[in-house]
Amino acid sequence: MSRAGTIGVSLAAAAALFIAGCGDEESGGATSALPQGAESASVDPTDFTTSIDNPYWPMSPGSRWRYVETDSEGARQRIEVTVLDRTKRIADGVEARIVHDLVTAGGEPVEDTYDWYAQDAEGNVWYLGEDTKEFENGKVVSTAGSWEAGVDGAQPGIALPADPEPGLAYRQEYYAGEAEDNGEIVSIDEQAEVPAGHYSPVVMTKDTTPVEPKVLEFKFYAKGVGPVLELTASGGSDRAELVSFEPGN
């Protein structure tokens, strides 16, 4: 999410935190009952709500985040994420909140996605699938990456845990060969500065996927706001920064 703006944690520090986190796991750090890998998730639709109020990623209808993403060559894309006042019943029976994610470059669409989220009784935010389209010259060229929990073996995952704790690992999504992202909490007391402001403390996560084993991303979530910064540490050097945030109702 790069314009001016600095981050309180450098990539070197991020790497150090990652290594420290690995040590915690090996010595019996945070354990997780959250879904992992390709394992099946047994979900009870009555345990979920579309009223998402996780403090590190609240998704009330009307909430809008705007980001600027810059790659290693300086090319820029704009990202606008909006929580809609609409829901979708997922194949596994869960009613999910619809979030629209639009990526543009030079005013033209690059990717247009509808994501589906719900929150369980403990406050974990679940990711239940997406309907995504990629564009070239104004035309749809791919829908790869689209998936829905309960369809064709796809399994839901965790977008953000209710109680972030260093070393806590979880699956974010699972659709074999297409969407297999994993997350891990690295730290809960970092800080980040982006065009939208300075945030502290923020939760820092490490995201990986076996589909692209060389890719490593760090993401930062601020209380009352949600994602404020995303850094690609391996497999690229993209930086996405929050430019503005408008809370919903």
Beta strands, then each sheet from edge to edge (+ up, - down):
strand 1: 48-49
strand 2: 64-70
strand 3: 76-89
strand 4: 95-105
strand 5: 108-120
strand 6: 125-136
strand 7: 139-142
strand 8: 147-148
strand 9: 155-160
strand 10: 169-171
strand 11: 173-174
strand 12: 182-194
strand 13: 197-208
strand 14: 216-222
strand 15: 226-234
strand 16: 239-246
sheet 1: 1+ 5- 4+ 3- 2+ 16- 15+ 14- 13+ 12- 10+
sheet 2: 1+ 5- 6+ 7-
sheet 3: 1+ 5- 6+ 8-
sheet 4: 1+ 5- 6+ 9- 11+
end
